[in-house]
Amino acid sequence: MSDSDLGLMDAGQLAALFESGEASPLEATRAAFERIDRFNKAVNAFVYLDREGAEAAARDSERRWRQGQPLSPIDGVPVSIKDLTEVAGMPASLGSLTAPDTPCERDAPPARMLREAGAVILGKTNTPEFGWKAVTDNRVFGATANPWDTRLTPGGSSGGAAVAAALNMGVLHQGGDSGGSIRIPASFTGVFGFKPTFGWTPQWPPSTEPTLSHLGPLTRSVRDAVRMLNVIGRYDFHDPYAVRGQPEDWGMELHQGLRGLRIAYSPDLGYARVDAQVAERVREAAHRLRLLGAEVDEVDPGISSPLDTFQKLWFTASLVVWEGFDEGQRELLDPGLVADAHRADEWRAVDLFRALTDRARLTEQLEHFNQRYHLLMTPSVAIPPFEIDHNVPPGSGMRDWQEWAGFSYPFNLSQQPAASVPCGFTDDGLPVGFQLAGGKHDDARVLRVCHAFMAAYPPRFPDCPDPGRP
């Protein structure tokens, strides 16, 4: 089997080949690196590669498969880790000039769990500094480009992971999502991205605002996301916010149809301004869910924009980061992050307390809404991808990335599961995604609907990075 064939396989196909002996984990690992060598220069998705370590892990996996003793169904499958996540023996640059360029001494929970499952860790993917914004560029490695048009951003902060998934540079890709950082790049690159219920995918050390942060997969299919979640979606005591109760099999409902499910479709959540072509693709997706058997009603969930609430928490986290550095280090920080920190410097403790109260009220409203509807459907992002090296679309009059990402962070505030599902393209050939969110712990139901849609309407992926139209 050629590298080009192996490089397009999903995790299930690779495992079947490993079991039959038709292909080996080492061959699959080399195929993944071959795709990285072909594509990464154009998109800058990977910022660190561990070829020697990956090949050693692949050889160990090959031996286990020959003995009929794989550690898990993803033993030998190539994976990537976001650069904010610690991996023993690899640096965690965090997209920051302030970070030491030395190997980490420990594995964070997702890296340890993937390693214990026999997955082959290829390297680290790009992120903005400390993951502070919803596009992917930093002063250490530069910008990651969208494979559908390399003049445009893939979104962020898990932009490197999303691009790696779109181009199948490896198969399973770990992202993190504190305000949309999995779902936004998934939508902008046309892949599947899933943010689980808070606490079900442990992380440690914690992020600066740990109550907003969810770890999850970016993949080409829901089944591959489930395969990854079945490994990283387990309790770990290191994470003080980790909770138990995860499904034994995250994909336990994938075989079920959509009949009997009530989905609320909100084109704008009552407050967002949505690009016309994005709105049309998502409306078409709502109709397609009806054709698959779900009851889909256009409904306003009755919430108001939580922009101020989110910014109170997010900018305060930036202030915590800024205050942790000396004057020399502060000069190295992303100016946008510093500007956010200075805005929080003017707030009082009571302002933050009120934001926490508003957050609780929003969570209550959404959880009550999910008693009437099983799921809530919206656009994933209000706009299509825009020019690279910008935090907001040029000429839009916007100041902050949160202004164009108003569909994502409400579900970080509520800590509910949410996914981005590819559902077509704009007239310019740019991907569009719709979002499905559920009540807390309804992850299997969210995955069920996403899988049914993607099985009926398979997404299209880029063959190679597109330099864009002149």
Backbone hydrogen bonds, N-H to C=O, Kabsch-Sander energy under -0.5 kcal/mol:
donor,donor_aa,acceptor,acceptor_aa,energy
6,L,2,S,-2.3
7,G,3,D,-2.6
8,L,5,D,-1.5
9,M,6,L,-1.5
14,L,10,D,-2.3
15,A,11,A,-2.3
16,A,12,G,-1.9
17,L,13,Q,-1.9
18,F,14,L,-2.7
19,E,15,A,-2.4
20,S,16,A,-2.0
21,G,17,L,-1.3
22,E,17,L,-1.0
23,A,17,L,-1.4
28,A,24,S,-2.2
29,T,25,P,-2.5
30,R,26,L,-2.4
31,A,27,E,-2.1
32,A,28,A,-2.0
33,F,29,T,-2.3
34,E,30,R,-2.1
35,R,31,A,-1.8
36,I,32,A,-2.1
37,D,33,F,-2.9
38,R,34,E,-1.6
39,F,35,R,-2.4
40,N,36,I,-2.6
42,A,39,F,-1.1
43,V,39,F,-1.1
44,N,40,N,-3.5
47,V,124,K,-2.5
48,Y,124,K,-1.3
50,D,122,L,-2.9
54,A,50,D,-2.4
55,E,51,R,-2.6
56,A,52,E,-2.0
57,A,53,G,-2.3
58,A,54,A,-2.4
59,R,55,E,-2.2
60,D,56,A,-2.0
61,S,57,A,-2.2
62,E,58,A,-2.6
63,R,59,R,-2.0
64,R,60,D,-1.8
65,W,61,S,-2.5
66,R,62,E,-2.1
67,Q,63,R,-1.6
68,G,65,W,-1.1
69,Q,64,R,-3.0
75,D,72,S,-1.7
76,G,118,G,-2.2
77,V,74,I,-2.3
79,V,120,V,-2.9
80,S,172,L,-2.0
81,I,123,G,-2.1
83,D,125,T,-2.0
85,T,82,K,-2.3
89,G,104,C,-2.9
90,M,87,V,-2.3
92,A,102,T,-0.5
93,S,91,P,-0.6
94,L,83,D,-0.9
96,S,93,S,-2.4
99,A,96,S,-1.2
102,T,100,P,-1.3
104,C,87,V,-0.6
104,C,90,M,-2.4
108,A,86,E,-2.6
112,R,108,A,-2.6
113,M,109,P,-2.9
114,L,110,P,-2.3
115,R,111,A,-2.4
116,E,112,R,-2.8
117,A,113,M,-1.3
118,G,115,R,-1.6
119,A,114,L,-2.1
120,V,77,V,-2.3
121,I,119,A,-0.7
122,L,79,V,-2.9
122,L,120,V,-0.7
123,G,79,V,-0.5
124,K,48,Y,-1.9
125,T,81,I,-2.1
126,N,45,A,-2.9
129,E,137,D,-0.6
130,F,94,L,-2.8
131,G,128,P,-2.7
132,W,129,E,-1.8
137,D,135,V,-0.7
138,N,142,G,-0.6
139,R,95,G,-0.6
142,G,138,N,-1.5
144,T,136,T,-2.5
145,A,43,V,-2.4
146,N,149,D,-0.6
146,N,152,L,-2.4
149,D,146,N,-1.1
150,T,466,D,-3.1
152,L,149,D,-2.5
153,T,386,F,-2.9
156,G,134,A,-1.4
158,S,181,S,-1.8
160,G,126,N,-1.5
162,A,158,S,-2.1
163,V,159,G,-2.3
164,A,160,G,-2.2
165,A,161,A,-2.0
166,A,162,A,-2.5
167,L,163,V,-2.0
168,N,165,A,-1.0
169,M,164,A,-2.7
170,G,168,N,-1.6
171,V,78,P,-2.3
172,L,78,P,-1.6
173,H,218,L,-1.0
174,Q,80,S,-2.0
175,G,216,G,-3.3
177,D,214,H,-3.0
184,I,180,G,-3.3
186,A,182,I,-1.7
187,S,183,R,-2.3
188,F,184,I,-2.5
189,T,185,P,-1.5
190,G,186,A,-1.3
191,V,186,A,-2.0
192,F,219,T,-2.5
193,G,420,S,-1.7
194,F,217,P,-1.9
195,K,418,A,-3.3
198,F,415,Q,-1.8
200,W,197,T,-2.0
212,L,209,E,-1.7
213,S,209,E,-0.6
214,H,177,D,-1.8
215,L,201,T,-0.6
216,G,175,G,-2.0
218,L,173,H,-2.3
219,T,192,F,-2.3
225,A,221,S,-1.5
226,V,222,V,-2.7
227,R,223,R,-2.3
228,M,224,D,-1.9
229,L,225,A,-2.7
230,N,226,V,-2.6
231,V,228,M,-1.5
232,I,228,M,-2.7
233,G,229,L,-2.3
234,R,232,I,-1.3
239,D,236,D,-1.3
242,A,239,D,-1.6
243,V,199,G,-2.1
252,M,249,D,-1.9
254,L,251,G,-1.6
256,Q,253,E,-1.9
258,L,292,L,-0.7
260,G,293,G,-0.6
261,L,258,L,-2.0
263,I,261,L,-0.6
263,I,295,E,-3.5
264,A,375,L,-2.8
265,Y,263,I,-0.6
265,Y,297,D,-3.5
266,S,264,A,-0.6
266,S,377,M,-3.1
271,Y,268,D,-2.1
272,A,268,D,-2.7
274,V,272,A,-0.6
275,D,382,A,-3.1
279,A,275,D,-2.8
280,E,276,A,-2.0
281,R,277,Q,-2.2
282,V,278,V,-2.2
283,R,279,A,-2.2
284,E,280,E,-2.3
285,A,281,R,-1.9
286,A,282,V,-2.2
287,H,283,R,-1.9
288,R,284,E,-2.2
289,L,285,A,-2.1
290,R,286,A,-1.5
291,L,287,H,-2.0
292,L,288,R,-1.4
293,G,290,R,-1.7
294,A,289,L,-2.0
295,E,261,L,-2.9
296,V,294,A,-0.7
297,D,263,I,-2.3
297,D,295,E,-0.5
299,V,265,Y,-1.9
299,V,297,D,-0.7
310,F,306,P,-2.9
311,Q,307,L,-2.7
312,K,308,D,-2.2
313,L,309,T,-1.4
314,W,310,F,-3.1
315,F,311,Q,-2.8
316,T,312,K,-1.0
317,A,313,L,-1.7
318,S,314,W,-1.6
319,L,315,F,-2.0
320,V,316,T,-2.0
321,V,317,A,-2.0
322,W,318,S,-2.7
323,E,319,L,-2.7
324,G,320,V,-0.8
324,G,321,V,-0.9
325,F,322,W,-1.6
330,R,326,D,-2.3
331,E,327,E,-1.2
332,L,329,Q,-1.6
333,L,330,R,-1.0
337,L,334,D,-0.5
338,V,334,D,-2.0
339,A,335,P,-2.4
340,D,336,G,-2.0
341,A,337,L,-2.1
342,H,338,V,-2.2
343,R,339,A,-1.6
344,A,340,D,-1.7
345,D,341,A,-1.2
346,E,343,R,-0.9
347,W,344,A,-1.7
351,D,348,R,-0.7
352,L,348,R,-1.4
353,F,349,A,-2.2
354,R,350,V,-2.3
355,A,351,D,-1.8
356,L,352,L,-2.0
357,T,353,F,-1.9
358,D,354,R,-2.6
359,R,355,A,-2.3
360,A,356,L,-2.0
361,R,357,T,-2.0
362,L,358,D,-2.4
363,T,359,R,-2.5
364,E,360,A,-2.2
365,Q,361,R,-2.4
366,L,362,L,-2.5
367,E,363,T,-2.6
368,H,364,E,-2.4
369,F,365,Q,-2.1
370,N,366,L,-1.9
371,Q,368,H,-1.6
372,R,368,H,-0.5
372,R,369,F,-1.6
373,Y,369,F,-1.9
374,H,262,R,-1.7
375,L,262,R,-1.5
376,L,437,A,-2.7
377,M,264,A,-3.8
378,T,435,Q,-2.0
380,S,433,G,-2.3
381,V,433,G,-0.5
382,A,404,W,-1.0
388,I,151,R,-2.5
390,H,387,E,-0.7
396,S,393,P,-2.1
403,E,400,D,-1.7
404,W,401,W,-1.2
405,A,401,W,-0.7
408,S,405,A,-1.5
409,Y,179,G,-0.5
409,Y,405,A,-1.0
411,F,408,S,-1.5
412,N,409,Y,-0.9
413,L,409,Y,-2.3
414,S,410,P,-1.7
416,Q,411,F,-0.9
418,A,195,K,-2.3
419,A,436,L,-2.2
420,S,193,G,-2.6
421,V,434,F,-2.9
423,C,432,V,-2.9
426,T,430,L,-2.4
429,G,426,T,-2.0
432,V,424,G,-2.2
434,F,421,V,-2.5
435,Q,378,T,-3.8
436,L,419,A,-1.8
437,A,376,L,-2.4
438,G,417,P,-2.1
439,G,374,H,-0.6
442,D,439,G,-2.1
446,V,442,D,-2.0
447,L,443,D,-2.6
448,R,444,A,-2.0
449,V,445,R,-2.0
450,C,446,V,-2.3
451,H,447,L,-2.6
452,A,448,R,-2.2
453,F,449,V,-2.3
454,M,450,C,-2.5
455,A,451,H,-2.4
456,A,452,A,-1.7
457,Y,453,F,-2.6
466,D,147,P,-2.7
